[in-house]
Amino acid sequence: MRYAVAFILSFVFALYWTPLMRKAALQLGIVDRPDGLLKNHRDPVPYLGGIAVFMAFLFSVGMFTDFGQETLGLLLSGSIALMVGLLDDFGAMTPSQKLLGQTLAALVLIKSGIYIKLEFLPIWLAIPLTVLWILAVTNALNIIDILDGLAAGISVIAALSIAIANFMAGRYAVAFLSLVLAGAILGFLRHNFYPAKIYLGDAGSLFIGFMLAALSMNAGYTRANLLAVLSPVLILGIPLFDLTLVMWIRWRNGIPMMKGSPDHFALRLRRLLSVRETAVTAYIIGALLSGIALLISQISLEWALATMGGTLSAACLSAYLLMKVDMRS
């Protein structure tokens, strides 16, 4: 009952606070204006939707959670990620400053005791690996926020999957936080699905990406086999796939990594499908990847290897086909 009430509460708060943030963003002029290149929406769309997600999450957690060290560390570091994104929404940060802010947030999280904990992994390796994981997921979620409803919908599926994984591992506190996060994002998604009335903004995408990265660690994936350590990579497979694809295409074409270009899988898929169909297709693939992630944490190593091999082959084939899409016109 506590889980259900908290989920519904965070959903309702985000659902009703998002229009308020839309109104505030319009009054302050914090909008995403079309540029005819990567931003092809007809009218300016306000940012700050992520603030509504953050407020709904924070309020619901505050109502139902005892603030232990790890919970406080998670909220504090997540708030830093949010503030870094908000400054970026105001256009006040360079890419390097943005990356530094995310790194500082990751270090605050680690100081609270939340980092990758595996028996075979020494702490001197676990700490930098944790920072790398957080930066990768946070920025992957950030760059995938390029299509109405895409990042938010993928995040809901990932958060629910992380909640299930932690619940199965007996990590009920983390499962609860993941469920509350899913409810808050789902409430926002009502206003973000095509045609979007408001966007997450960098504040929202960095906060959500950071939280998903932190919550996805240490969910006891390796109980059946060590290969299941890759389960969180599958749960967050859509944004990580897009990040890898974009980096590869830009490197191959000699384009700076930080420069925007229409290399994203969603923009390529958009050439073949409508905006709604592209988002829903991504949701289906995200749900399948999450199902595979939960499956390989429960089966023998031999079956897990076969499943991972098939999944990797499908990912490579998808990348090859997407790269064949003509993006010149």
C-alpha positions, 0 to 999 in steps of 0.5 A: 500500500505504501508503494502504491500510494507513493507512486500515485502521489508522485504521479499526481503532483507531477501531473499538476505541477508541470503546467505551473512550471510551463507557465513560469518558463513562458513568463521567464522566456526559458523556451526551446526555439526551433532552429531548422536543424535539430529543433524542428518543432513549429513553436517555442516550447518551454523548458523546466518540466524537470523541475516539476519531476524533481519537486514531485519526487522530493515531496513524495520521498519526504512524505514516506521515507526515513532520511538515512545517509544513503537517501540523503546522499542520493537527494543531495547529489541529485539536487546538484545534478539538477542545478547544473542542468538548470544553469545550462538551461540558462545558457550559463555553462560550457560543456566542460563546466557541465561535465565538471558539475556532474563529476562533483555530484558523482563524488558527493554520491560516492561519499555517501556510500553509494558506489558500485559494490562487487566482491571481485572489484577492488575499491580503487577500481570501483570508485572511478568506474562508478564516476564513469557509469554515472557520467555515461548514463547522465549524458546519455539520457541528456542527449536522447531528449531530442523527441517528444516523449522519448527520454521521459517514456524510456526513463519510466520503463527503466525506473520501473525495471530498476524497482523490480530488480531491487525488490527481487534483491530485497533492497526495498528502500531503493525499489521504493525510490525507483518507483516514486521516480517512475511515478513523477516522470509518468506524470510529466510524460502526460504533458511531454508526449507528442505534441509536447507542451513542455520539455524536461530541459537539461535540469530534468534530463540530468537529474533523471539520468543521474538518479537512474545511474545511481539507483541501478547500481548494486541491485544484486544482479549477479546472484545467478551468474556474473554476466548479469553484472551487465543488467543495468547496461541493458535496462538503460540500453536505449540511451547508452546505445544512442550515446555509442552510436552518436560518438561513433558516427561523429568520430568517423566523420571528424565531427567534434563530440560536443557539437550537435548533429542529426546522428541520433537513432531517434532522428534516423528512425524519424525518417521512417516513422512518425514522432509518436511511432518513433517514441512508442517503438523506443518504448517497446525496445526499452521494455524488451531490453529491461525484460532481458536484463531481469531474465539474465539475472535469474538464469544459468551462465550458459543461457545468459551468454546466449541471450547476451550474444543475441542481444548484442548481435541485434544491437549491431545490426540495428546500428548498421541499418540506422547508419544507412538512413540518409540524413543529408536532406 
